Amino acid sequence: MKILKIDGSNLTIDKVSSIINDDGKLKITPGAKRKVIESEKTINKIVAKKGTVYGVNTGFGEFSSVSIPSSKLRELQENLIRSHCVGCGVVIDTKISKTMMLLRLNSLLKGHSGIRIETLNLMIELFNRNIIPVVFSKGSVGASGDLVPLAHMALPLLGEGEVHYKGKIQETSKVFKKEKLKALKLGPKEGLALINGTQYMSANAVLALLDIRTLINMAGITSSMTIEGYQGTLVPFDKRLHDLRPHPGQNVVSTHIRSLVKGSEIQDSHKECKRIQDPYSLRCIPQVHGAIFDTYIYVKSVVEREINSVTDNPIIFNDTCEALSGGNFHGEPLALVLDFIAMAVTEIGSISERRGELLLRAPQGTDLPMFLTEVGGLNSGLMIAQYAAASLVNHCKVLSHPACVDTIPTSADKEDHVSMGATSAIKLNEIIDNVFRIIAIELMISAQAIEFHRPLKTSIEIEKIMKIIRKEVKVLKRDRMLKPDIDILEKMVRDNMFSKFYSKEIK
């Protein structure tokens, strides 16, 4: 069983993936535990001084000027969580809500939030026993933290709300009784510490980046196969070209494609062909895919910095016994990069659809029949697969409009500029789903095109890929329902069935 020791500073997207996907367990490091206990002591000292501290003994947002008596501090924190449970949309996948728990725990372990170790211990117990809060997809404006989704995440700590338990959604109170768990009574600032953060956005970002890495690698594979199907040239992938424009991604992508196509009989068969230049969707793969890879690397650096940050408010400083109010909860760093990479992922789908369409039009200088069917007219071949890809690309383009450029003030204008980063995350997930399908369609089309060059073989690597495909999806001889084929290929892509052919640099 995998155990991840968390301390507030050591998370990466791969560590998160390993624990979430392999059902691992969490453990708090001794050093982090000491920081949390010290921060709790600081909050108690601040409360004892009877000064005014936002969110500790005041109301929230526009109610920040309302003082709360000491006898009501627990009620204040618990009311905060209950009142913020206004989630909309669908219930999110347990992978996302479980990742939220992990990321919120990690941030709180930095020891600047004033939360009790007992509270974090219960969160650890829920995580480790797979008792996962029911959280909804919509409701966050991504500014005072992801208040709404995090409130739903925190509600079960009070023994309220609903959780995923043994494959079903059940009432938290009943699950606690079965598991012999005790609900919490919150201390000063604990409600605010639990919900004032960016962990809905960042959980989506972490899981999205893992999918995007797969898509970038698969785009390298499908584009290599399309080059072979189209009988395209490898001249645009010459290392000397990319050394003269040294964006890192260009070299990574061109190297990957050269390695995949190396030794192809199809390449050797058309060295003397009269075609001077291939279309941009082939010739400019290193430039387009490379820029997408560079975007991924940048976004990954922002996300990994964020998941090891303190993102609540006010922030507690033990050395000076202060609680400083600021804006670390604001989601702009995530909102901007989520919108940025959404555009990049749309480009993966856009250029993939163009490559697939190239193979369907019986391109001059190739042996390919129209729509990759031997008896056209009676059979439509793969004609309509491109329609589906075009539809999905159109949807991606619409979703690529940035959410972060919009803002709707909240809390009577106290919160007058918000990031809308949660919307950015929701859109990105839809785009990723579409592009998995688009890549699966190109995989189907390019594999079919390669069959028309038989008995010539493509490269050793691509022949291995073809063998994996043909175990599940047979050559199209006459028209059949194509949806099952696309479904199978999409699942193969999502399940990383081709991972042995991925670039070692795209990680």
BAFIMI-247672 format. One record per residue: x, y, z of N, C-alpha, C, O in turn. Coordinates in steps of 0.05 Angstrom, whole numbers, plus 5000, padded with zeros to 4 digits. Each point is the difference from the previous one (the first is absolute). Layout:
// residues N
XYZXYZXYZXYZ/...
//
This chain:
// residues 507
501749765000498350245000501850255000501850035016/497650164966501550244999499250195022497650045005/504450085007499550215021501550254992502449994995/496250235003501250264994500250175025497950065012/504550014996500450175023499950294990501650094983/496450065027499750284990500850195022499649965024/501750264966501050205019499450294992501050195013/497449844966499350274992501650104977499450214988/502849655005501950114980500949804980501650074982/497649685019501349804984498249874978500749784991/497150345002498349884980500850074972501050224994/498749584988500250044971497649874988498549865013/501050204961497749874987500349704999498049865002/504450044996500449714999499549875027499049785001/501850355020499549905027497049995005498949805012/499750414980497150005004498749774984498349865010/502650114964498949804983500449725012498249835000/504250125011500749745011498149935023499149775002/500550425016498349955023497049974993498649835010/500550354973497250004992499349754984498049875005/503650074975499449774982500649735012498749804992/503150195027500749745012498849965027500649815015/497550374992498649985026501949995024499749845018/502350344981502050015021499050145025497850115000/503849895020499350125026501850255006502250024989/496850155028501550245007500949995029498849875017/503550254988501150035027501350275003501450094982/498150045041501150265005502849975012500449835017/501550324972502749985011500150135028498550185006/503349735011500350125027500550304999498950155016/502849944965500650294998497550164994499650225011/498849684971497550154993498150005023498650205005/501349585009498249995024500850215020498250135012/504449914993500950205019499250284991499250175016/501049884958499250274989497050055004499250225008/499249584988497150035004499350065029498450175006/502849685012499550045028500950285009498650135016/503649964974501050275007498150214990499550205013/499449764963498150194988497450015016498950215003/500249565007497649995017500550165025498250155009/504149825003500750155024499950304995499150165016/501949924960500050294993497250114998499550225009/498749634978497250084998498850045028498650195005/501949625013498950025027501150245014498550135016/504049944980501150245012498750254989499450195015/500149814959498750234987497250045011499150235006/499449554997497350015011500050105028498350165009/503749755007500250085028500550305003499150125020/502350004961500550285001497550174995500050245006/498049634983497450134994500250234981498450195001/503649804981500150194978498149914978498849795001/500950384979498249944977501649884978501950124989/497449635004501449864978497949894980498249855008/502050234967498149924980499749695000502049865000/495550055000499549724997500449835025499349775001/501950365019500449865026497950095019498649835013/501050434990497950105017498450224986498950185013/501049814961498350184984498349834981500549764996/497550374992498649874978501749994975502450085001/496449844977501649954975499050184978497750084999/504249984982499350174978499050275009501450145015/496249944975498950265008499350015029499750225011/500249555003499550005029502550015016500049955024/502350124964502550005014500150215022501849995017/496550214982499950205021498349925024499950155020/498949624979498349915022501749835019501149794992/499150295033501549855020498449775011497650025003/503749765002498749765010501149945028502449995004/495849975016500949945027501449735002499549824984/502250155035501649755004498249765002500849784991/496950255021498249775005498849894973498949795000/501450374979498849934974502049924979499349964977/503350015030502049964980499749734986500549984976/498849815039499649744988497750014980500149904978/497750225032497650024983500650164974499049934979/502650275024500850174977501349834979499350024976/502649815032501549844981498349784987500249954976/498149935040498349794989497850114982499349894979/499650355028498150134983501250084973498749984979/503850095022501450074975500049774980499350044977/501349735033500149764982497249944990499649954976/498450045042497349934992498950204980498849924980/501650335025498850214982501350014973498750094981/503749805016501450014975499549754983501149974978/497349845032499449764985497650064981497849925006/502850214972498050074980500849894973499550124979/501849655020501149894975497949964979497749935006/503250114969498349964977501349804981502349925004/496350014975501149824980500049715009498449935018/503349914970500049725006501949945023501750165007/498049605005501949905020502649944985500049854981/502250265029502649964986501049725006499349875019/502550044963501249745003501549985027501250205009/498849575003501349975026503050054998501350085020/499949884957502950064996500550295005502050075013/496250114978500450285004499650085029501650145011/496249765001499550075028502149895019500750135019/500349634974502149885017502750164997501450045019/499150054956502350174995499850275015501950105011/495750014990499550245015500849965029501350175012/497949615000500649945028503149995004501050125019/500349744963502949985002501450284998501750065016/497450104965501350264996499350195023501750165007/495949835003499350185023501649925024501050175015/499249574990501749905022502850114998501250105019/499949874957502850084995500450305006502050075013/496250094979500250295005499850075030501550165010/496749715003499650055029502349905016500550105022/501049714968502349895015502450195000502049955013/497950264972502250205001500050155026502050145006/495849845010500150125026499550305001501050145018/497449964964499350294999497050045000499150224993/499449585016497050024997498549995027497650055000/503849885021498750005027498149765004498450015019/501849794965498249775002501149805020502550005005/495849845008500949805019501049754987499049934978/502849935034501049754989497849795001499949824983/498250205036497749815002498350024974499049804990/500750445000498450044976501449874976498749874984/503950175014501449884978500149705002500049864980/500250045044500049715004497449874991500049784988/497750365016497549894990499950014970499049814987/502150405001500250014971501649774989499349874980/502950075033501849784993498449735002500249834982/498350145039498449755004498049974978499749784989/498950435004498049994978501449924974499049834985/503250305009501549954976500949704999499549864980/501750065041501249735001497949785000500549774992/497150295018497849805000498250034976497949864998/502950314983498450054976497150095006498149914988/501750265032497450145005500350284989501250185012/497749864964500650234984497650194999497849914992/502550345015497850195000498750024972501349994980/496150055020498550064975500350304995499250175015/502049894962500550284992498850044973499949824983/499250435012498650074975501850174982501850145009/497749834965501950124980499950304998502150124994/495750005013499750294995499350155026498849885018/501950374983499450175023502350175009499650195016/502849754975502350165008500650224980499949964976/500750285034501050224983503050025001501150184987/500249655028502949984999501450255011502150084989/496950045032501350235011500449995030502349985009/495650025007500449965028500649715005499049875019/502650024964500449714999497749874986498150144991/502049605007497849844988498049945023499749775009/499050445000498449995025497949784999499749845019/498850154959497749824999500949714999499149845017/502650084964500849724999501549915025499749785009/501950405002501549935024498249985025500549855018/497350304982498149985022498749724999499649885021/499750034955498949734998502049795008499449795011/503250264982502149825009500349995030500549795012/499150445001500450025029497549915017500349935023/497450094965497549945015500049735014499149985023/501949814964500049745014501749995026499549835017/502450364986501550015025498250065024500749945022/497150194972498050065020498049785004498250015016/502249774969498149785001497550054984498049865003/502150334978497750084985500549964970502249934992/495750114992500349974971500149714991499149825014/502150144963500149744988502949934992501650184994/499049565004502649904992499749774981497949865000/504250094984500249764985501249785018502150045012/496549744990500949795019499349734988497649944997/504449904998499649734989498250004975498249834997/502450364985498750014974497350134999498850014979/500350105044497450145001500350275014501850055016/496350134978499750255014498349955025497749914997/503450155027498549955024500250245019501850174997/496449845022500150215020502449975018500749785009/500750444995502550005016499549885028501649855010/496250245002499549915028499849705002501049885019/497849994961499749715001502749864995500649805012/501050324970502749884995501850035024501549825007/498450425006501650035024499349805022501749905014/495750044988499149805019501149734994500949855018/499150074956501049744992503049995005501149795008/500350434986503050005002501050095028502450015004/495750055013500750085028501850255000502050015013/497150184970501450264999498450215014497649995001/503850205011498750225015500250264985502250084991/495550055006499950264987501550215016500249985025/500750234961501550215014498350235010497850054990/503250085031499050275008502350194993502249975011/497350224972502250164989500950215020498550115015/504149944984501250225016500250254984499150014977/502150215035500250264986501549974973502149884999/496750244981501150024973499949744984500750004976/498649785037500249744985498249984976500849894979/496850215023498250004977501250154977499949914977/501150335029501250164979502549874988500450014976/501249875041502449864991499349774981501549954981/496349925024499349774983498950084973500449854980/498350385018498750064974501350234984499250054977/502750095035501150244987502649924986502250045011/497649844965502349904986499349954971497750034992/504349894993499649964971500049714991500749934978/498549895040500449724995498149874981500649784989/497150345005498349894979501350054973500249824983/500750435013501450074975502549834997500549894978/501150095043502649874998499749704997501649874986/496350015027499549714996499449944971501049814989/497250355000499449974971502450044983500449854981/501350345026502450064985501949775000501149924979/499449965045501949785002499049764983501649894984/495950045018499049774985499950064970500449824984/499050435009500050074972502849984988500349914977/501750185038502749994989500949714994501549954981/497649875036500749714995498849914974501249854984/496350235011498749934974501350144977500449884978/500350375026501350164978502749884992500649994977/500849915042502649874994499549764982501549954981/496449895025499349784983499350094972500949884980/497550345018499250104974502350094984500149964975/501850185037502450104985501649764989500850004977/499649805040501449764991498449864977501249914980/496250065024498449864980499950164974499949884978/500250385023500050174976502649944984500050014976/502249945039502449924986499749744985501049964978/497749855035499549734988498150024976500749904978/497150235025498050014978501150174977499549934977/501950285029501150164978502249854984500250024976/501449815039502049844986498649804982500949954977/496949935032498549814984498750144976499849884978/499350375026498850154977502150074980499549984976/502950095033502250054981500549754982500350024976/499749755037500349754985497749954981500449924977/497250115033497649964983500050194976499249924978/501650325026500050214979502549974982500150144980/501849705028502649984987501450275000501050104980/498950025044501250265003503049985004501149795006/500250444992502950015003500950055029498550135015/503849774992501150065027501950235000501250075021/499250064956501950234998499350225021501850105012/495649974992499450215020500749925029499850175018/501049594986500749915028503049985004500949905020/500650194960502950005002500950175024499250235003/502549665013500950135025501350274994499850195016/501549844961501450254994498150244998500650225007/496949724983498050214998499350115028499750245004/499949575014498950085027502250115018499450155019/503149794975502250125015500150304994501150165016/497949924961500150294992497750165012500050244999/498049625012497850135014499649855026498249845003/503550215017500449825022497950005022500650015024/496850004969498049955019500149715009500149824983/500050135043500549725009498049804988500849784992/496750295007497949814990500449914972499549774993/501650414989500449924973501949774997499449814986/502850205029501949784999498949755012500549784990/498050255032498949765013498149864981500149754997/498150404990498049884983501349884975499349784992/502550374995501249904975501749755006500049814984/501450185039501549775007498249755004500649784991/497150275023498149795005499049884973499849754998/499550424984498949904974502149864984499449804987/503050315012502249864986500449725011500549814985/499450175041500449735013497849814993500549764997/497050345001497849824994500049904971499149784994/501850394987499949944972502649874989500149914977/501950085039502749914992499849724988498949815012/502350154964500149744987497649924984499749774994/498550425000497649934986500449944971501450154986/497549635004500149934972498250204984500750064977/497250045035498350194986501650264994499750114978/501949985041501750234996501949954976500350184983/500949605017501949944978498749984973501250064980/496249875020498649954974499450264985499549994976/500650245037499150254986502150225003499450244999/503249685003502150205002500250174975500950235001/498449664976500350154975497350114990499850074977/498249945041497450104991500250304992501850145009/496249954976500150284989498850205019500150244995/498749675027498850195019502250165014501949895011/498050374987502150185011499650055030501949975015/495750094992499450075029497449875008498149994985/501849925040497549905012498450235012501250225005/496249754999498450205013501150065028501449855012/497850384998501050105027499349805022501649975019/496149904979499249825022502049775003500049875021/501650084959502249805002502750155003501649935018/498950264965502650134999500650155025502350025009/495750095004500450175024499349875026499650135020/500349604980499549855025501950085022499150055022/503549974973501950075022499450275012500350055024/499050144958499450275009497550025017499950145020/498049724970497450015014500049835026499550105022/501249644974500149835024502250095020499649985024/502550134965502250105017499150235018500650015023/497950174965498950235015498149905022499950115022/498549694971498249885019501549885024499350035023/502849824970501749885021501250225018500149965024/500950254964501250225016497950125018500650085023/496949954967497850105017499549825023499650085023/500349664971499649805022502250025021499350005024/503250034969502250025019499650255018500449995024/498950234963499550255016497749975019500250065024/497549844966497749975017500549805023499250055023/502249744971500849805021501650145022499549945024/502350244969501650135021498350185017500550025024/497550114964498250175016498349835019499650075023/499349724966498249825016501649885023498949995023/503449914972501649875022500850205021500349935023/500250314969500550215020497550065017500250045024/497549964962497550065014499349795020499050065022/501449694971499149785018501849975025499449845018/502750314982501850015024500050275013502050085013/495850074983499850285010497950025022498349835003/501950395012497950075020498150194986500750214990/496749715008498150144984497550095016497950064987/502249955039497650095015500550285011501950144993/496349955024500050275010498250025026497949885000/503050265021502750125003502149785004499449785006/503150304990502349825002501450055027500550235007/500149555007501050025027503149985000501249834987/500050365027503050005003500649965029499550175017/501849604988500549925028502150185013499850065024/502250024961502350145012499250275011501150105019/496950034968499150265009497250005012498950215008/499949554994497349975010498050194986498550145013/501649854960498350174984498249834981500749784992/497150345002498249894979499750224979498650205004/502749764973500050204979497949944978500049774989/498350425005498049964979501250094973501150224998/498749604983501050064973498249884979497649975005/503649954973498449894978501149754988499649954976/501749885040501249764989498049804990500649814986/496850235021497949824991499250064971498549844988/502450385001499050084973501049814979502449935000/495949974983500649794981501350094974500249844981/500550425016501050104975502449844989500149954976/501949975040502249854989499149744986501149924980/496949955032498949754987498150074978500149864979/498250345024498150064979501450064973499149904979/503050265022501450084976501249764986499849964976/501649865040501349784987498149784991500549864980/497250115034498049814992498850084973499549844983/500050425014499050104974502149984979499449934977/503150125030502249984981500349724989500149954976/499949855042500449734991497549894987500249814984/497550305022497649914986500350074970499249844983/501950395011500450074972502149814987499649924977/502450015039502149824989498849724994500749884980/497650025038498849744996498150014976499949804985/498750425012498350034976501749984975499149884980/503350235020501749984977500949714993500449934977/499949915044500649724996497849874983500549874980/497050195028497749904986499750114972499349864981/501250405017499650144974501849904978499149944978/503550035029501949914980499749704995500549904978/498649955042499549714996497749964981500249834982/497750325020497749984981500950064972499149864981/502650345015501050074974501749774988499849944976/501849945041501749784990498249764991500549884979/497550065037498249784993498650064974499749824983/499450425013498650074975501849984976499149934978/503550135025501949974978500049724988500149974976/499749835042500149724991497549914986500049804986/497850355018497449914989499450104973498049924987/503650275003499350134974501549894976500150134979/501049625023501549884978502250184990500050084977/501850005041502150204993501749914976500749774998/499850424984501649954977502849905008501250105019/499849704966502749905006500049775020502149915008/495550005001499849785018498349784988498850034979/501249745034498449774991497349995014498649804999/500650425014497649995018497550054984499950194984/498049655020497450054987498450215017500650055023/497550074964498350205013498649875025498849794998/501550355024498949925026500949735010498749875016/503550044972501449755009498249764999500049835017/498450164961498449764995500449914971500250174982/499949575014500649894973497750034981500450024976/497249975034497650014983498450255008497949985013/503150254979498750255007497350034986499749924977/498450215036497350034990498249805013498250085015/502449674981498649795015500750025029498349965018/504250104987501050045027500950295004501250124982/498349995041500950275007502750005014501250215004/499849565004502649985013500050165026498249985017/503950184986500450165025499150294996500850185016/497649874964499150274994498850145025500850235006/497449645008498550135021501650015026499250165018/502949694984501750025024501150285001500450125022/500349994955501050284999497950205008500750215013/496849744981497850185008500050025031499850215012/500449555001500049995029502350165011499750155019/502749814969502350155010499650304996500750165018/498249924959499550294995498150115021500450235009/497549624998498150095020501450055027499550205013/502249614994501350025026502050235001500350145020/501149914957501850234999498550265003500950185014/496849844972498350245003499350055029500150235009/499149555005499350035028502450105017499750175017/502649724977502550085014500550304995500850145019/498949954957500550284994498250195015500850205010/496749724993498150165015500850005030500050225013/500849554997500849985028502750145006500750055023/500850014956502650135004499950295007502050135006/495649994992499850285009500750015030498949855016/502950334992501050005028497850095019498650194996/501249665026498250085022501350225017498550165013/504149844988501450185019499750304993500650175017/498649894959499750284993497350125009499550234998/498949595013497450095011500250035030501649865013/496850314999499750015029497350105007499050194988/499849685032497450105011500450035029500449815015/499550444995500550055029498149855018497749954993/503349985031498549855020500250145027501650195003/496849725016500050115027499750305001501750145013/496349964973499450295000502450174993500650205012/500949704968502450134989502450005018502150124994/497749745029502549975016502049834984502450055000/496549764985501649834983499450084971498549874986/502750365006499250134975501549914975499350094978/502749735025501349894977500549715006501549935018/497449894966500349715005501249874975499950124978/501349645025501549894978498449824981500849974977/497049935032498449804985501649764991499449884979/502750065036501849784993498649735001500949814986/497150165031498549745001498649954973499949774991/499150444996498849974974502249924980499549844982/502850285020502349934983500549705002500549874980/499450025045500649725004497849834988500649794987/496950285016497849854989500249984969499749794988/500950445000500250014971502449834990499749864980/502550165034502349844993499449705000500949864982/497750055038499349715001498349924976500449784989/497850395002498349944977501849984975499649834983/502250365015501850014976501749744999500349884979/500850055044501649755002498449764991501049834985/496650155025498349774992499650004969500249784988/499350455000499650014971502649924986499849854980/502550245029502549954986500849715002501249894982/498249985040500549715001498549864977501149824988/496550275007498349884979501250074972500249824983/500750425014501150094974502649844994500449914977/501350065043502549844997499349714993501449884983/496650015029499149724994499149984971500549804987/498250415003499149994972502450024981500149854980/501850325026502450014983501549735001501149914980/499049965043501349745003498649804982501449844986/496050165013498549824983500650054970500449824985/499550445008500450084972502849934991500449884978/501650195037502849964992500649704998501549924983/497449925036500549714999498849894974501249834987/496450265006498749914975501750084976500249844981/500850405019501650094977502649834996500749944978/500550005044502549844999499449734987501849894986/495949995018499349744988500050014970500549804987/499050435001500050034971502850004987500250004976/501850025041502849994990501249725002502449974994/496149845015501049735002500649894972498650074981/503549775015501549865020502250165013501549895017/498950364976502050165013499550025030497750025008/504449975007499750035029500850285008501850134988/497049975033500950255011502349935020501249794997/499450395021502349955019499449785019497749915003/504449995010499649795020498150095022498349855009/502150405000498350115022497150024992498249925015/501350194961497350044992498749734993497549975004/504049844986498949734996499149885027497949865000/503550195021499249905026497450145009498249875011/501650394983497650145007497649894984497849965010/502749994964497949884983499049745011497749944999/504249905011499349735011498150045024498149855003/502550345014498350055024497250094991498049915011/501950264968497450104990498449774989497649975005/503749864978498649804985499149775018498349844991/502750145033498949805019497150075007498449825007/501050444992497350095009498350114978497649985000/503750144980498550134978501049894973502350044993/496049834993500749884974500150204977498850215002/502649724977500150164976497150044990498449815001/501050434989497450054989499949914971501150124982/497549665013499749894972497450114987500050064976/497949955040497550114990498750155024500849975023/497250204971498950175021498949845023498849794997/501750325027498949895024499750245019501050224995/497649735027499750215021502850065012501349825009/499550434989502750075008500350095030502150015011/495650055001500150105028501449805018501750085016/497749664982501449815018503050004996501549985020/499450054955502950014995501250255013502249985012/496550254985501050245012500049995030501950085014/496049804997499849965030502449835010501350075020/499349724965502249825008502750154999501649995019/498850164959502550144997500350235021502250045010/495650094995500150215021500849895027501650115014/497249664993500749875025502949925001501350025020/499749884958502849924998501850245005502149985013/497250254975501550245004499950095029502150075012/495549944999499750095028501549825019501050095021/499049654973501349815017503049974996501349835011/499850354972502950004994501049734990502149915008/496349974974500849754988502550024982501349804994/499350454998502350044982502350145015501750114987/498349875039502050165016502949924994501850175003/498749584988502749924994501250154976502450004996/495850144989500950154977500050305005500550154982/499049935043500050285006502950115001501949855003/498350414994502650135002500950015029498450065018/504149884987501050015027500350295010500250055024/499750144958500350285007497350135008499950205014/497949674977497450125005498949875025498749794999/501950335024499349895026499150215019499449945023/
//
